[in-house]
């Protein structure tokens, strides 16, 4: 995933991009709950020959993980959400 496309110039400091779990802080800073989570599913394959056409291409990714990463719930109802996931799995 690409970061924001911008340049920040402060005197002789040049920042080309800020992405993922990056931060640029000046002054007295106290960072709290600074998290970065990511998950990527991707496939790899080959297409060979000439005049190939894929008008109704369908992709399937087998991802057996019921829960890839836990970020917590915004309202603090983690136990209820975990119990519901256990019922599904």
C-alpha positions in Angstrom: 0.0 0.0 0.0 1.4 3.3 -1.0 1.6 6.2 1.5 0.3 9.7 1.0 1.9 11.4 -2.0 3.2 14.7 -0.8 6.4 16.4 0.2 7.0 18.3 3.5 9.9 20.7 3.5 11.0 22.2 6.8 14.3 23.9 6.4 16.7 21.2 5.3 14.4 18.3 6.3 12.6 16.8 3.3 9.9 14.1 3.9 8.9 12.2 0.8 6.2 10.0 2.3 4.6 8.9 5.5 3.1 5.4 5.5 2.2 2.4 7.7 3.4 3.0 11.3 5.4 6.1 10.5 5.2 9.5 12.2 7.0 12.8 12.0 6.9 14.7 15.2 8.4 18.1 16.2 8.4 19.4 19.7 7.3 17.7 22.9 5.2 14.7 21.8 3.7 11.9 23.7 2.3 9.2 21.3 -0.4 6.9 22.7 -2.1 4.0 21.2 -0.1 4.3 18.0 -0.8 1.1 16.1 -0.5 -0.3 12.6 -2.0 -3.5 11.5 -2.1 -5.0 8.1 -3.1 -8.3 6.4 -2.5 -9.2 2.7 -3.8 -12.2 0.8 -2.4 -12.5 -2.7 -2.0 -15.0 -5.5 0.5 -15.7 -8.1 0.1 -17.4 -11.5 1.1 -17.3 -15.2 -0.8 -16.6 -18.4 0.9 -17.7 -21.6 0.1 -17.8 -25.3 -1.4 -15.2 -27.6 -4.8 -13.6 -27.9 -5.8 -14.5 -24.3 -9.2 -13.3 -23.2 -10.7 -13.5 -19.7 -14.1 -11.9 -19.9 -15.5 -13.5 -16.6 -12.4 -13.9 -14.6 -13.0 -15.1 -11.0 -10.4 -15.3 -8.3 -10.5 -17.4 -5.2 -8.2 -16.9 -2.1 -8.4 -19.7 0.5 -7.8 -18.1 3.8 -8.6 -20.5 6.7 -7.9 -17.9 9.4 -11.1 -17.1 11.3 -9.4 -14.1 12.9 -6.2 -12.7 11.4 -5.6 -9.9 13.9 -7.5 -8.6 16.8 -7.8 -4.8 17.1 -10.3 -4.7 19.9 -13.8 -3.4 19.6 -14.7 0.3 19.7 -17.2 -0.1 22.5 -15.2 -2.6 24.7 -17.4 -5.6 24.0 -14.5 -7.9 23.2 -15.8 -11.0 25.1 -19.2 -10.9 23.4 -17.5 -10.6 20.0 -15.1 -13.5 20.6 -18.0 -15.7 21.8 -19.9 -14.9 18.6 -16.8 -15.7 16.5 -16.5 -19.1 18.3 -20.1 -19.9 17.4 -19.4 -19.2 13.7 -16.1 -21.2 13.7 
